């Protein structure tokens, strides 16, 4: 559950129950998938999601619609050059305009709101780096104001822009869903695509017992389950963040984020009944830490949150690319990919939907070439040793040290033959046993005590306490027939 699911409406859809043939299949019912569907709604398309529509990573976002993104422009300038930093800035402002156009044209009630956004330096060492970012933005005609943060967050310096927004992403997707249903677009939930094969006519996409034939396929999920042809594990790392929702008495009416790692960020939300502060922090590469309880306590401490006001705690993962720009476009003939949003999924989802839809509709798009997934830059080459180190550390760390120091006696591991199992005993004394191996690429799993899930420390697949896969790239469960009362 997240802040956006508190008042969500049930979307009336179902599991795929028959074989289909369509021009375009969209895999993923989040912000990217449904917005792409919106742009292609006059065409022969179908949308499927492995879980529920409008859930997944979209559900766990802080939902800031913002082009003032930490120090991303100076990072891109260092990785790819100034021209690409300028292109990325233009793409983010373009995406904000496109999203605003959709919301206003379709009259979608999604709490879309203009708010100022701050970036601040929370150590003295960060000041010079942040000021270089401000210099870049001002050189591009952006009005950036030196302004003190409204609240008690420690900041050595802070800057803000006024033309950024927030919204409720689930309400937005409910609006898009209703438009697609009016256009008779077939949308299926709980329909996981396990395999995509290419033939002379296009693609054969296999679900559990059904098949969808499509001339083209758009993978709009969080992390593609297929390794080839794209090899995303060698082109990205995974960052994990921790989110706490707390009730407040006053709407801060701003968003903020610090300029360095680990990230600390917050915004506010008014659902018409209560006011909430959405606090995010402790962002880190998943290879280096898995003690979720510790990170939640650090977020609570940093923002001075009181336990009696906290209503929700959950985590999120983001795909980080070596050159700080997303992967958007075709990876082979008529197979499209959109991922690697570097924590800025709201703008980059809309950008991806626009680029991919324009490609299919044969419309020109000024950003398509810059975000091609098939690019290989110097940044990719230089970052590859670090990526390989992280992959190895995650894989071996979970294999060698299964009993983490912060685990309690409710978590146990044991081996039977060639298989390793893990058991969690819940508060009612019931044992929940799973296979302790991610079906994606074989990593051992970490138990997330806060959210009661088994998480993959390599590529962020997630399973519930009984082993059902609730987040990819894994396509398979890790459940056993061992569950029962103690």
N, C-alpha and C positions, 0 to 999 in steps of 0.2 A: 504494500500500500504506500502511496505517496500523497503529497499535498494535493496533487491534481486529480486523484481518484476519490477524494472525499465525497464530492457531489456529482460524480460522473453518471451519465445516463447509459442504460444498457443499449448497445447497438445491436439491432436485430439482424444477425447473420448466422451462418451455419458452416459446418465442415463440408469440404468437397465430397460429393457422393457419386459423381459420374465422370467419365473421361471427357476432356474438352479439347477443342482446337481453336486457337485464337491467333491473331497477328502478334500481340504483345502481351507477355506475362510479366507482371510486377511482383517480385518476391519481397514482402515487407510491408506492413500496414502502419508504419509510423509516419513521421513528418515528411520524410523524403518520398516514401512510396505513395501516400495518398495525394500529396501535392503534385507529383508526376502524373498520377491518374487524373487529377483535375485538369491539367494541361492537355491530356490525351483523351479526354472524355468523349470526344466525337468520333473516336476510332474504336477498332475492335480490340478491347483490352480485357484483362482479368487480373484481379489482385488477390494474393493469398498471404496469410501470415501463419507462422508456426504456433503462435499463441493467440492472444486477443488483440483485436484492432486497437490502435492508439495506446498500447502498452509497450513493454520493452524499455529501451534506453530513453525514448521520448518521455516516458512516465516519470523518470528520475531526474530530468533536467531542471535547472533553476529558471529556465525560460527567459533569458535576457536577450533582447534583440539589439545587438550592439556592434558597432565597428571599432570602438575604443577598447582593444583587446590586449590588456597587459602591455607587453613590449614586442608584440608579434611582428611589427613592421621592420624594426631594426634587426630582428632575428632573420626574417626573410631576406632583407637586404644583404646580410652577411652570408647567408646560405646560397642565394641565387642572383643577387644584384638588385640595384635600386628599381630597375624597370619592373621586376616582378613584385616588389613591395608596393609600388604604385598600382599595379594591376590588381593585387589582392585588396587593397583599400577600395578601389573602384568596385570590385565585385561584391564586397560586403555592403556598401551603400546601395548598390543596385539591388541586392537581395532584400534589403529592408524596404525599398520602394516597391518591389514586386509583391512582397507579403502584404504591405499596406494596401496596395491596389486590390488584392484578392479580398481582404477583410472588408474593405469599404464597398466594393462592387457587389459582393454577395451578402452584405449586411450580416456578417457573422458576429455574434455576441460572444466575445472571448476575452473580455476584460483587457482589451488592447489599450495601452496607456503610455503617454509620453512622459519620460522621467529623465532627470540628469544622471549621468554615469560618471563615477570617479575612478581614477587609478591612483594609487598611493604607494609611497615608499615607506616600508615599515622598519627599515634599517638605514643608517647613514650611508652605508656603502652603495645602496640602490639609487641614491639621488641622481648621480651623474648619468646612469643608464636610463633612468626614466626621463631625464631632461633631453637626452638624445632622441627618444621616441617622440616627445612633444615637439622638438625641432622638426622632425620629419613631417608630422601631421600639419604643423603650421605652414611648412613649405608647400603643402598641397592645398592650401586655402581653408583648412579646418580651423574653426575658432575654438581654441582650447584655453580654458580659464584656470588660472592659479587660484584655488579656492579651498578653504579648510573643510575637512569632512564634517558633516553635521553632528555625528555622534562621538562616542568615547573611544573609538578605535585608535590605537597608537599609530601616528603617522608623522614622519619627518617632513614630508611634503606631499601635496596631493593636487591633482588637476581634474577638471571635469569638462564634459561636453554636454550640450543641452538636447540634442536631437537624437535621442535613443529611446527605446521602448521596452515594455514588458507585456506579457500576456499569459493566458492560461492555455497551454498547448493542447490539452485534451478537449476543451471546448472548441478550439479552432478545428481540430480534427473531426469532432462531431459534426460541425458545420460542413466540412468538405465531404464527409461520409454521406450526409443527407443529399448533397448535390449529386454525388456519384450514383446513389441509388435512384434518384429521379431520372438520371440518364441511363438507367438499366444496366449499369456496370456490375458484373458479377464479382462479389467480394466474399472470400471464404476465410474463416478463422480455424484454428486448430488443424491447419493443413500444412504440414512440414514437408518441404521439398528435399528429399534425401539425395537425389542424383540428377545431374543434368548431362545428357549425352547429345552430341552434335551429329546430324546426318545431312544428306543433301537438301532436305527440305527446311531445315532449321534446327530446332532443339526439341528433345524429348525429355520432359521434366516429370520425374516420378515421385509421387507421394506414397503413402503407406499402401494403398490398394488401387490408386487411380493414377492416370497419366494425363498430363497436359501437353499438347503439341503446340509449339509457338514458333513463329518466324524469328522473333527476337525476344530476349530475356533481359530484364533489368533486375539486378540484385540490389535491393535497397534496405537490406538488413544491417545490423550493427557490424558483424564480422563474418565474411564469407566462409562457409564451411569447407569449400573446396580449396586445396592447396595449389594445384595447377589449374590454369596457366599463370596465375598472377603471383603466387608465392608471397602473400602478404606477411607471413611471419618473418621474412627477411627484409621487409620494407617498412617495419613499424615496431613501436613498443606500445605497451598498455599502461595507462595512468589511471590510478584509482583515487576517488575523492569521497569525502564523508559529509553527509548532509543532515542537519538537525532542523526540525520545524518547531518553532516555539510561538506561543501566543504572546502578543504584545498589546499595550494599550494605545499606542500611537503609530500611525503610518509614517514611516521614515520618508517615503516618496522619493527614493533614489536607489541606485545600485552602486556597488563599489567592488573593487578587486585590487589586490596588491600587485606589484610589478615583477615579482620574482617567485621562485619556488621555495618552500611549498606554498601553494595558492591558498589565500583566504578571501572569501567573497560573500557578499550578502545582498539581498533585496527584500522587498516587502510585498505582501499580497493581502488584499481585502476581498473576501468571498461573499460579502454582503451581510454576513452574520458576525464574523470574527476577523481580527487582524492578526497576521502572522509575519514573523521574520524567518526568512529562509537563509540559513547560515551554512556555508560550505567551506571546508578546509582540509588541511593535511594531505594535499594531493601529492602522490609519489608513484614512481614506477612499481608495478606489482612484484617485480623481482626482488625488491629490497625490504618489504615488510608485509606481514599478513595478520598482525595483531589488531584487529578491528576495534576492540574495546578501548585500547590505548588511544587510537586516533580519534575516536568519538569523544573521549575525555579531553583531549587536547583542543578540539573544536569548541567544546562547551566552555573550557577555561579561557580560550582566546577571546570569545565574544561575550564572556561574562553571563552566560545563560544560567537561569535557575531551573533546577530539576522539576519543580512543580509546574512550570510553564511549558515544558517540553512535551509535545504530543507524538512526534514521529522521529525515528532515526533510520536512515538507510544510506547505502553507498551506490556509487555509479562508476562505470569505467569508460574511458575514452581511448580511441586509437590515435596515437601520436606519430606523425610522419617526420622523416629526417629534415625536410626543407620547410616544415611548418605550413604546408599548403595541402588541401584535401586531394584525394584521388577521385576524379569524376570523369566518366566517359566510357568508351568501349575498350575492352581488353582483348577482344578478338571480334571477328565479324558478327555483328548483331548481338553481342553479349556485353551488357553495360554494368558498370559498377559505380557505387557512390559510398565512400567511407573515408575514414581518416580525417575527421573534422577538427582534431586538435582542441577539443573541449568547446568549440564554438559551433554547436550543431544547429542552432536556430537559423542563423543566416546561411550557413553552408548547406543545410537541407534544401532551402528554397533555391539557392544557387544551383545545386545539383539537379533539382527538378526542372529548372529552366534550361540548363545546358543539355540534359538528356532528351527532354521533350523537343527542343529545337533541332537536335540532331535527327531524331526520328521523323519530324515533320519537315525536314530539309530547310529549316530556317537558319539564317546566319546567327552566330552567337560569338560575341567578341572575346569571351572568356574560355571557350572550349579548349583551345590549344594549350593554354597555360596550366590547366589542371589535369591534363591527360594522365591516366593511371600508368601508362607505359613509359613515362619519362624515367630517366636515370641520370641524376645530377651528381656533381662532386660531393654534395652534402650526403647523398645516399652512399657513395663510396666511402667517405670518411666515417660515417656513422655505423657502417656494417659491423666492424669489430665490436662496438658497444652493444649492438642489437644481438649479436651472437653470444656475447658474454651474458646478457640478461636472460636469453633463452636457456642457456646452459645452467645458469644459477637457479632459475625457477625450476627447471626439470630436476636437477640433482638435489637441490635443497629440499624439495618436497619428498623425493624418494628416500634420501638418507635420513632425514630427521622428520619422521611423521608425528611423533608426540611432542608438540610444541610446548614450550615452557609455560605458556599462559593457559593451556588446556586444563580443565578440571577433570575429575574422575568419571564424568558422564560420557567421555569420549574414549573409545578403545580401538585398537588396531590388532588384527591377527591375520595369519596366513593359513590357507587351506590349499594344498597342492601348489599350483602356479599362481593362484589368485590371492590378492590381498583384499581384505574386507575391513570396513570401519563401522562401528556401532555408536550411535548417540542414544542415550537414555533420557527421555523427556521428563518433565516435572511430575508426570503421573506414573512413572516407573515403566513406561512402554519403551521397548528397544526398537530402534530404526536402523536397519543394517543395509549398507550399500557396498558396491564394488568400489574400491578406492583407486580408480583409474579413469581418467577422462577419455571417452571414446574418440575424441578428436585426434590427438597426437600422443596419447599415452601418459600424460603428466599425472602424478599423484595429486590428490585433492586436499584442500585446507578447509577445516570447519569454521564457518562464520557464526560465532556465538550470538551476535547481535540479531542477525536476520534469520538464523536457523537454516542455513543453506550450506551445501558443499560447493566450494568455489575452486576453479582451476587457476593456479598461479602463473600459468604460461600464457593463455589466450582468453581468459575470463569467462569460459563457459560456467554455467551455474545450474545446480540441481537442488531440489527440495530435500527435506530430511528423509524421504522415502525413495529418493533416487530419480524422480521424474525430472527430465531436462526442462528447465524453464528459461534458459538463455543460451544461445549458441556462442561459438561456432559448432559445438557438438550437435549432432542430429539424433543422438541415441540416449536412452536412459541408463542409469547405473543401478537400477533397482534389483533386488533379489527376492527370493521367497522366504527369507529368514525372519521377516518382521513379525513380532508378536508380543504378548505380554510377558513381563519379566517374572 
